[in-house]
Structures are given as C-alpha cells and as structure tokens.
Amino acid sequence: MSIPTGLEPFSLSGRAALVTGGAGGIGLAIARALGEAGAKVTVGDLPSESTTAAADSIGARFVALDVRSSASVDAAVATVLESEGRLDVAVNCAGIRHLGGPATDVTDDDWATVMDINSSGVFRCCRAEGRAMLNAGAGSIVNIASMSAYAVNRPQPQATYNASKAAVVMLTKSLAVEWAKRGVRVNSISPGYVETPLTERSRTMPERLEEWLRLTPMARLAQPHEIAGAAIFLASDASTFVTGTDIAVDGGYTAA
Ligand SMILES: NC(=O)c1ccc[n+]([C@@H]2O[C@H](COP(=O)([O-])OP(=O)(O)OC[C@H]3O[C@@H](n4cnc5c(N)ncnc54)[C@H](O)[C@@H]3O)[C@@H](O)[C@H]2O)c1
C-alpha cells in the first residue's frame, strides 16, 4: 500500500455522496463541504421550494426523501446509484427537535414522531445505504447524533430527543462492528448547540440561551460550517482505520 501524501487522503474526488436532511442548517454546510472536497453530492430532503433551492445554491443534485418511509429512503438511494453509478459516502442528518416539553406532558404521538425521524429514520437510511455499500465492498456512513446522546441538556427538558440521539450512537457502533470486515465504516458526529433553524425558537429565549452559553466552555454556539470538518474526515480516506466512533463537536460541553 503506497502512503498518501499531504491532504490527499481528505480528497473526495470521484466519490458520490448523499446527505439526508441536506437542505437544513448542518446538512447544507456538510453537503457544501463534501462538494468542495470533490464529491458529487446529492441532497436528500423533504420536497419543497426551499429545500430544492438549497440544493441548487451549492450545485448539488436534489432527491425527495422522507426518512419516515422505508420506500422513500430506498428509492432515494436507488436514484443516487442510478445517476452516479455508486454511493461512497452517506451523511444522515435529517432530524427534528424535541416535542412535548416535560416528560409528563409528552404524548405517545410526540414520542413516536421524534423516534420515527431521529432514530428509526437513521436506521432506514443506514440499511439502504449499507446494502449499496456492502455490495460494492466500500463506503463510509456518518450519522449526525448530538451531545444530547451523552449529556442531559439544561434548562429545557427534552427526554425524548436525548433518547432518540443515544439510539443513533449505539446503532452507529453496532453497524460499524457488523460491517467492519466488509469495507463499510460507520461513525457519528455529536454536535453541541448550533445556530440553525432547529435551535431558532430556543435562541429567542434569553434565559435559556444564557444557560446554554454558561454550560458551554467555549461560551458560544457553533456555526453550521464548524461541523463539516469532522464529516470530511470521517467520509474520506483520512479516517480509513476509524469505525464505530463518535466525534464530539460541542465547544467542550461534554468535557465539562
Ligand atoms: N442545531 C443543533 O444545535 C444540533 C445539535 C446537535 C445535533 N443536531 C442534529 O443535527 C441534525 C441537523 O439539524 P439542524 O440543526 O441542521 O436542523 P434543521 O432543522 O436546520 O435541518 C434539519 C433538516 O432535516 C430535514 N428533515 C426533517 N424531517 C425530515 C424527514 N422526515 N425526512 C427527510 N428530511 C427531514 C428538514 O427538512 C431539514 O432540512 C439533526 O439530526 C439534529 O438533531 C443539531
């Protein structure tokens, strides 16, 4: 095996990538960065004018995708395979915030919706992407979990969201071990608080925001592009011996 030089291992030239939730704050920043690293990127998201415009804005292909439906996820992966002839990289970013407030107020519907999108949705994506990659004997899957998989956020109660993200971390490790000898790596990224539409409502609540900053050693929120570096690392050959791990990108939140 020849030893690659310089930044060569970080290049995604010639690779095909799918980013689910790719029209959102973090997803779009990752999709843009994957494209800049050389990948042919497909943004998968719920179909609307704004999601297709987001994909257009970075020169990515758009595929309609609802992670609540296995058929929709399978069809989106099939579309990438058809148009690009391959799937090398998948970043599973589609997700929603906590619903229902304090645990005693969370309805069965709230619980089911958050789990369906944040946990089962990631499983449906990994399964479809994994089938394609295992067939080819190569690929890298990056799941977007959250620091909430490890640390209980304060002051807002969000038990369901936290549980949904813990599931993503363990699913990631399980698939990584299951597929380790077959060329497919599976890792996750756990962001701290990021300035995206998902945190928009909370950021208008001064007491909540103040507590977030107090509990974050770097005393600020992340910008979406700050999550992308870890995704490039995990997606590329810079991380060929990395699987089943989680990278915290949280300004020190889970270290404190
Ligand atoms: N913003 C944060 O502070 C933060 C922190 C940690 C983890 N995360 C995680 O990062 C991921 C991206 O979050 P974000 O902050 O960019 O949020 P966002 O709301 O900006 O983006 C989420 C994207 O997911 C898409 N989506 C939602 N439901 C979907 C479905 N059923 N099928 C397909 N796509 C769907 C949305 O259309 C949107 O484009 C989420 O999984 C979120 O839980 C966010």
The ligand as an ORCA input file, in Angstrom:
! r2SCAN-3c Opt
* xyz 0 1
  N     -28.768     22.578     15.687
  C     -28.248     21.976     16.762
  O     -27.944     22.634     17.798
  C     -27.983     20.490     16.750
  C     -27.199     19.944     17.783
  C     -26.940     18.584     17.804
  C     -27.455     17.770     16.808
  N     -28.225     18.317     15.824
  C     -28.744     17.393     14.795
  O     -28.254     17.775     13.537
  C     -29.187     17.380     12.520
  C     -29.479     18.583     11.642
  O     -30.077     19.580     12.438
  P     -30.113     21.116     12.035
  O     -29.798     21.873     13.248
  O     -29.345     21.343     10.797
  O     -31.681     21.260     11.794
  P     -32.502     21.878     10.572
  O     -33.902     21.943     11.047
  O     -31.825     23.100     10.064
  O     -32.341     20.746      9.455
  C     -32.990     19.508      9.539
  C     -33.275     19.037      8.134
  O     -33.893     17.751      8.218
  C     -34.961     17.726      7.310
  N     -35.975     16.753      7.731
  C     -36.810     16.817      8.808
  N     -37.639     15.767      8.807
  C     -37.305     15.020      7.727
  C     -37.825     13.813      7.189
  N     -38.855     13.167      7.749
  N     -37.246     13.318      6.063
  C     -36.215     13.965      5.476
  N     -35.714     15.112      5.920
  C     -36.258     15.636      7.042
  C     -35.522     19.143      7.327
  O     -36.316     19.413      6.179
  C     -34.251     19.968      7.389
  O     -33.749     20.278      6.110
  C     -30.411     16.851     13.265
  O     -30.340     15.442     13.299
  C     -30.255     17.416     14.651
  O     -30.897     16.641     15.622
  C     -28.496     19.648     15.766
*
